[in-house]
Amino acid sequence: MNEIVPIEPDKLADAPHPRFCPRVFGQDHAAADFLSAYNAGRLHHAWMITGPKGVGKASLAWKIARFLLSQSQATSDGLFGEAAPVPTTLETPSDSPLAQRIAALAEGRLLLCRRPWDDKSNRLKQDITVSEVRRLKRFFEFSAPDGGRRVVIIDAADELNASAANALLKILEEPPERTTLLLVAHRPMRLLPTIRSRCRTLACSRLAADDMEWALAGAGFESSNIRHLAALADGSVGEAIRLANHAGPELYQKLVALFAAGAKMDRRAAAALADSCAGAKNAERYSLILSLLQNLHYRLAAHGASRKLNEAATDELLILGNLAPNPDAARRWATLAAELAARAQHAVAVNLDPSSVILDMLLKTDKLAGSLRAA
């Protein structure tokens, strides 16, 4: 029923698929909420797992799926009439036959719904299509192999197109017995209100630095400066992996240094940074520097508004303090951030020269930095 496609849309680049992550870091509260509902006999038929990208929502969904399918007999009495033990954790053996079947997408009681692969165009489709949701109906027509529970994971639910969303709504209105649907949602407000209203929410939060370090290590990833990386990624393991694999912390350090207090921007260094984005081969670097610049503007506005920030580069907080010392500076940085974000979106849409776009953004940033230094 489940197919492993050439490119898995529910997998972050340079990271293992969530079904291979037995541990979930930083989401103990969400896991405890689910376990409490299960133990109290209030297991809802549909759960929407929300939160920013890369914080472990999908990993939690797979952890819940393994738990539910391992508990298929938990409601029945033991061999000698004793009550089944009440589970105290969602943890399940990582080397069990069940875990191995789930990892291989070969568990008959589990269905994964995600963006499909298009053999004709040799690429992933842009949305989860209605034909994918209709697979759920066929899945429900068959009895579970042991007469027990079934689980559906939809990742990500906010990628459903309109027809697929309506088809899912019909299933949620008349849910099959002993079936749990787990909807991973990065942007739940994009879903139909009627879908949201039929789901119980499990909210996942951004990870603290300690949880980030453990989660990255669990994904087989190492970094020499985990604290800066955690702050720059703002609690998202997925974003941290992307940044680290493309020299994000080093690039952000260069950006911050361009606007160091007491000196105007080094235009030669700015031009070199902009030129490094030219050409199709540097498209990933261009996208990364755009996002890092937007992050810098956001952090300047946040610092000026007295939001506590963890340092994402050497001497960063000192520089932010000089350029955004008060709420008035915060408002000016927020205004510039919105203006440059719109410019960047337009530039990408009409395919403007990347080096010119980056240099223009750096010059506008330096202009505001200069006026704030002079104030």
C-alpha positions as CSV (number, residue, x, y, z in Angstrom):
1,M,0.0,0.0,0.0
2,N,2.9,2.4,0.8
3,E,5.3,3.3,-2.0
4,I,8.9,4.5,-1.5
5,V,9.3,7.2,-4.2
6,P,12.6,8.3,-5.8
7,I,12.4,11.6,-3.9
8,E,10.5,11.5,-0.6
9,P,8.6,14.9,-0.2
10,D,8.1,14.4,3.5
11,K,11.9,14.1,4.1
12,L,14.3,17.0,4.8
13,A,17.3,17.1,2.5
14,D,20.5,15.7,4.1
15,A,18.5,14.2,7.0
16,P,17.0,10.7,7.6
17,H,13.3,10.2,6.9
18,P,11.2,10.7,10.1
19,R,10.2,7.1,10.2
20,F,13.8,6.2,11.0
21,C,13.9,8.5,14.0
22,P,13.0,6.5,17.1
23,R,13.5,9.4,19.5
24,V,11.8,12.8,19.4
25,F,13.5,15.6,21.2
26,G,11.9,18.7,22.7
27,Q,8.3,17.6,22.3
28,D,7.6,15.9,25.6
29,H,4.5,18.0,26.3
30,A,2.8,17.0,23.0
31,A,3.7,13.4,23.5
32,A,2.4,13.5,27.1
33,D,-0.9,15.0,25.9
34,F,-1.4,12.2,23.4
35,L,-0.5,9.5,25.9
36,S,-2.9,11.0,28.5
37,A,-5.8,11.0,26.0
38,Y,-5.0,7.4,25.1
39,N,-4.9,6.2,28.7
40,A,-8.1,8.0,29.6
41,G,-10.0,6.3,26.7
42,R,-10.4,9.7,24.9
43,L,-8.4,8.9,21.8
44,H,-9.7,11.2,19.1
45,H,-10.0,9.8,15.6
46,A,-7.9,12.7,14.0
47,W,-5.0,14.6,15.4
48,M,-3.4,17.7,13.8
49,I,0.3,18.0,14.7
50,T,1.3,21.6,14.3
51,G,4.4,23.7,14.7
52,P,7.2,25.2,12.6
53,K,9.0,23.2,10.0
54,G,11.8,21.0,11.2
55,V,10.9,20.7,14.9
56,G,9.9,17.0,14.9
57,K,6.2,17.0,14.0
58,A,6.6,14.1,11.5
59,S,8.9,12.2,13.8
60,L,6.3,12.5,16.5
61,A,3.6,11.3,14.1
62,W,5.7,8.2,13.3
63,K,6.4,7.6,17.0
64,I,2.6,7.7,17.7
65,A,2.0,5.3,14.8
66,R,4.5,2.8,16.2
67,F,2.9,3.1,19.6
68,L,-0.7,2.7,18.5
69,L,0.1,-0.3,16.3
70,S,2.1,-1.9,19.1
71,Q,-0.9,-1.5,21.5
72,S,-3.4,-3.2,19.2
73,Q,-4.2,-5.7,22.0
74,A,-3.8,-3.3,24.9
75,T,-7.5,-3.0,25.5
76,S,-8.0,-6.7,26.0
77,D,-7.3,-8.7,29.1
78,G,-4.1,-10.7,29.5
79,L,-4.0,-14.5,29.1
80,F,-5.0,-15.1,32.7
81,G,-7.5,-12.3,33.0
82,E,-5.2,-9.7,34.4
83,A,-5.7,-6.1,33.2
84,A,-3.4,-4.9,30.5
85,P,-0.7,-2.6,31.8
86,V,-1.2,1.1,31.4
87,P,1.6,2.5,29.1
88,T,3.7,5.2,30.7
89,T,5.5,6.2,27.5
90,L,5.2,6.2,23.7
91,E,8.5,4.5,23.4
92,T,8.5,1.2,21.5
93,P,11.4,-1.3,20.7
94,S,13.3,0.0,17.7
95,D,14.4,-3.5,16.6
96,S,11.0,-5.1,16.7
97,P,9.4,-6.7,13.6
98,L,6.7,-4.0,13.7
99,A,9.3,-1.2,13.7
100,Q,11.2,-2.9,10.8
101,R,7.9,-3.3,8.8
102,I,7.1,0.4,9.4
103,A,10.6,1.5,8.4
104,A,10.2,-0.5,5.2
105,L,6.7,1.0,4.6
106,A,5.5,-2.6,4.6
107,E,3.1,-2.5,7.6
108,G,-0.4,-3.4,6.4
109,R,-2.2,-1.4,9.2
110,L,-0.4,1.9,8.3
111,L,-1.0,4.1,5.3
112,L,1.2,7.1,4.4
113,C,-0.4,9.9,2.3
114,R,2.0,12.4,0.8
115,R,2.7,14.2,-2.5
116,P,3.0,11.5,-5.2
117,W,5.7,10.9,-7.8
118,D,4.7,11.7,-11.4
119,D,6.3,9.1,-13.7
120,K,5.4,11.2,-16.8
121,S,7.2,14.3,-15.7
122,N,9.8,12.4,-13.5
123,R,9.2,14.7,-10.5
124,L,7.0,15.1,-7.5
125,K,3.6,16.6,-7.9
126,Q,3.1,20.0,-6.4
127,D,0.2,18.9,-4.2
128,I,-1.3,15.9,-2.5
129,T,-3.9,14.9,-5.1
130,V,-7.4,13.6,-4.6
131,S,-6.3,10.2,-5.9
132,E,-4.0,9.9,-3.0
133,V,-6.8,10.6,-0.5
134,R,-9.0,8.1,-2.3
135,R,-6.4,5.5,-1.4
136,L,-7.5,6.0,2.2
137,K,-11.0,4.8,1.3
138,R,-9.7,1.7,-0.3
139,F,-7.4,1.2,2.7
140,F,-10.4,1.3,5.0
141,E,-12.3,-1.2,3.0
142,F,-9.9,-3.9,4.0
143,S,-10.0,-5.3,7.6
144,A,-6.9,-4.7,9.7
145,P,-4.7,-7.9,9.5
146,D,-5.3,-8.6,13.2
147,G,-8.7,-7.0,13.5
148,G,-7.0,-4.1,15.5
149,R,-6.2,-0.5,15.0
150,R,-5.2,1.3,11.8
151,V,-3.2,4.5,11.4
152,V,-3.0,7.0,8.6
153,I,-0.2,9.7,8.4
154,I,-0.8,12.7,6.1
155,D,2.4,14.7,5.6
156,A,1.9,17.5,5.1
157,A,-1.8,18.2,5.3
158,D,-1.4,21.8,4.2
159,E,-0.2,20.4,0.8
160,L,-3.7,18.9,0.0
161,N,-5.2,20.5,-3.0
162,A,-8.8,21.6,-2.9
163,S,-10.3,18.4,-4.2
164,A,-8.1,16.3,-1.9
165,A,-9.1,18.4,1.1
166,N,-12.8,18.0,0.4
167,A,-12.3,14.2,0.0
168,L,-10.5,14.1,3.4
169,L,-13.3,16.1,5.0
170,K,-15.8,13.4,4.1
171,I,-13.6,10.8,5.8
172,L,-13.3,12.9,8.9
173,E,-17.1,13.4,9.0
174,E,-17.6,9.6,9.1
175,P,-14.3,8.2,10.5
176,P,-13.8,4.4,10.4
177,E,-13.7,2.6,13.7
178,R,-10.4,2.0,15.4
179,T,-8.6,4.3,13.0
180,T,-6.4,7.2,13.9
181,L,-5.5,9.9,11.4
182,L,-2.3,11.9,12.1
183,L,-2.2,15.2,10.1
184,V,1.2,16.9,10.0
185,A,0.6,20.6,9.4
186,H,3.2,23.3,9.0
187,R,0.6,26.0,8.3
188,P,-2.7,24.7,9.6
189,M,-4.5,27.9,8.7
190,R,-4.3,26.9,5.1
191,L,-6.5,24.0,5.8
192,L,-10.3,24.1,5.6
193,P,-11.8,25.3,9.0
194,T,-14.1,22.3,8.9
195,I,-11.0,20.0,8.7
196,R,-9.4,21.8,11.6
197,S,-12.5,21.6,13.7
198,R,-12.7,17.8,13.4
199,C,-9.1,17.3,14.6
200,R,-7.6,17.6,18.0
201,T,-4.4,19.6,18.0
202,L,-0.9,18.6,19.3
203,A,1.2,21.7,19.2
204,C,5.0,21.2,18.8
205,S,7.3,24.0,19.8
206,R,10.7,25.2,18.7
207,L,13.6,23.3,20.3
208,A,15.9,24.7,23.0
209,A,19.6,24.6,22.4
210,D,20.1,21.4,24.4
211,D,17.3,19.6,22.6
212,M,18.7,20.8,19.3
213,E,22.1,19.4,20.1
214,W,20.6,16.0,21.0
215,A,18.3,15.9,18.0
216,L,21.1,16.8,15.5
217,A,23.3,14.1,17.1
218,G,20.4,11.6,16.8
219,A,20.2,12.5,13.1
220,G,23.9,11.7,12.7
221,F,24.9,15.3,12.4
222,E,27.7,17.1,14.1
223,S,28.5,20.8,14.4
224,S,31.4,22.6,16.0
225,N,29.3,25.5,17.1
226,I,25.9,24.1,18.0
227,R,24.9,27.1,20.1
228,H,25.2,29.6,17.3
229,L,23.6,27.2,14.9
230,A,20.6,26.6,17.2
231,A,20.0,30.3,17.6
232,L,20.3,31.0,13.9
233,A,17.9,28.1,13.1
234,D,15.5,29.4,15.8
235,G,14.8,26.0,17.2
236,S,14.3,24.1,13.9
237,V,16.4,21.0,13.5
238,G,15.6,20.8,9.8
239,E,16.7,24.4,9.3
240,A,19.8,23.8,11.3
241,I,20.8,20.9,9.1
242,R,20.1,23.0,6.0
243,L,22.2,25.9,7.3
244,A,25.1,23.7,8.4
245,N,25.3,21.8,5.2
246,H,25.6,25.0,3.2
247,A,27.9,27.0,5.4
248,G,25.0,29.0,6.8
249,P,26.7,30.0,10.1
250,E,29.8,31.2,8.3
251,L,27.8,33.2,5.8
252,Y,25.8,34.8,8.7
253,Q,29.0,35.7,10.5
254,K,30.1,37.5,7.3
255,L,26.8,39.4,7.1
256,V,26.9,40.5,10.7
257,A,30.5,41.6,10.3
258,L,29.6,43.9,7.4
259,F,27.5,46.0,9.7
260,A,29.8,46.0,12.8
261,A,29.3,49.1,15.0
262,G,31.5,52.1,14.3
263,A,32.3,51.4,10.7
264,K,30.6,51.7,7.3
265,M,30.0,48.5,5.3
266,D,33.0,47.2,3.5
267,R,31.6,47.5,0.0
268,R,34.3,45.4,-1.6
269,A,33.4,42.5,0.8
270,A,29.7,43.2,0.1
271,A,30.2,43.0,-3.7
272,A,32.2,39.7,-3.3
273,L,29.4,38.2,-1.2
274,A,26.8,39.3,-3.8
275,D,28.9,38.0,-6.7
276,S,29.1,34.6,-5.1
277,C,25.3,34.2,-5.8
278,A,25.6,34.7,-9.5
279,G,24.8,31.8,-11.9
280,A,22.5,28.8,-11.8
281,K,25.0,26.7,-10.0
282,N,24.8,29.1,-7.0
283,A,21.0,29.1,-6.8
284,E,21.1,27.4,-3.3
285,R,23.6,29.9,-2.0
286,Y,21.4,32.8,-3.3
287,S,18.4,31.4,-1.6
288,L,20.4,30.9,1.6
289,I,21.8,34.4,1.7
290,L,18.3,35.9,1.1
291,S,17.0,34.0,4.0
292,L,20.0,34.9,6.2
293,L,19.5,38.6,5.4
294,Q,15.8,38.4,6.3
295,N,16.8,36.6,9.5
296,L,19.3,39.4,10.3
297,H,16.6,42.1,9.8
298,Y,14.1,40.1,12.0
299,R,16.7,39.7,14.7
300,L,17.5,43.4,14.6
301,A,13.8,44.3,15.0
302,A,13.4,41.7,17.7
303,H,16.4,43.0,19.7
304,G,15.2,46.6,19.4
305,A,11.8,45.4,20.8
306,S,13.6,44.0,23.8
307,R,13.1,40.3,22.9
308,K,15.7,38.1,24.4
309,L,17.9,36.4,21.8
310,N,20.6,33.8,21.9
311,E,23.7,34.8,20.0
312,A,23.9,33.4,16.5
313,A,27.4,34.8,15.6
314,T,30.4,36.1,17.4
315,D,29.7,39.6,18.8
316,E,26.3,39.5,17.2
317,L,24.4,40.8,20.2
318,L,26.8,43.7,20.6
319,I,26.3,44.7,17.0
320,L,22.5,44.3,17.2
321,G,22.5,46.5,20.3
322,N,24.3,49.3,18.5
323,L,22.0,49.1,15.5
324,A,18.7,48.5,17.2
325,P,18.9,50.1,20.7
326,N,15.3,51.0,21.1
327,P,11.7,50.3,19.9
328,D,11.9,53.2,17.3
329,A,14.9,51.4,15.7
330,A,13.0,48.1,15.9
331,R,10.1,49.6,13.9
332,R,12.5,50.9,11.2
333,W,14.2,47.5,10.9
334,A,10.8,45.8,10.7
335,T,9.7,48.2,8.0
336,L,12.8,47.6,6.0
337,A,12.5,43.8,6.5
338,A,9.0,43.9,5.0
339,E,10.1,46.1,2.1
340,L,13.1,43.9,1.2
341,A,11.1,40.7,1.6
342,A,8.7,41.9,-1.0
343,R,11.5,43.0,-3.3
344,A,13.2,39.6,-2.9
345,Q,9.9,37.8,-3.7
346,H,9.5,39.9,-6.8
347,A,13.1,39.5,-7.9
348,V,12.8,35.7,-7.7
349,A,9.5,35.7,-9.6
350,V,10.9,37.8,-12.5
351,N,14.4,36.2,-12.4
352,L,16.4,39.3,-11.7
353,D,20.2,39.0,-11.4
354,P,20.9,37.5,-8.0
355,S,24.1,39.4,-7.4
356,S,22.4,42.7,-8.1
357,V,19.5,41.8,-5.8
358,I,21.8,40.9,-2.9
359,L,24.0,44.0,-3.3
360,D,20.9,46.2,-3.4
361,M,19.7,44.7,-0.2
362,L,23.0,45.1,1.5
363,L,23.3,48.7,0.4
364,K,19.8,49.5,1.8
365,T,20.7,47.7,5.0
366,D,23.9,49.7,5.3
367,K,22.0,53.0,4.7
368,L,19.6,52.3,7.6
369,A,22.5,51.1,9.7
370,G,24.4,54.3,9.0
371,S,21.4,56.5,9.9
372,L,21.0,54.7,13.2
373,R,24.7,54.9,14.0
374,A,24.6,58.6,13.4
375,A,21.5,59.1,15.6
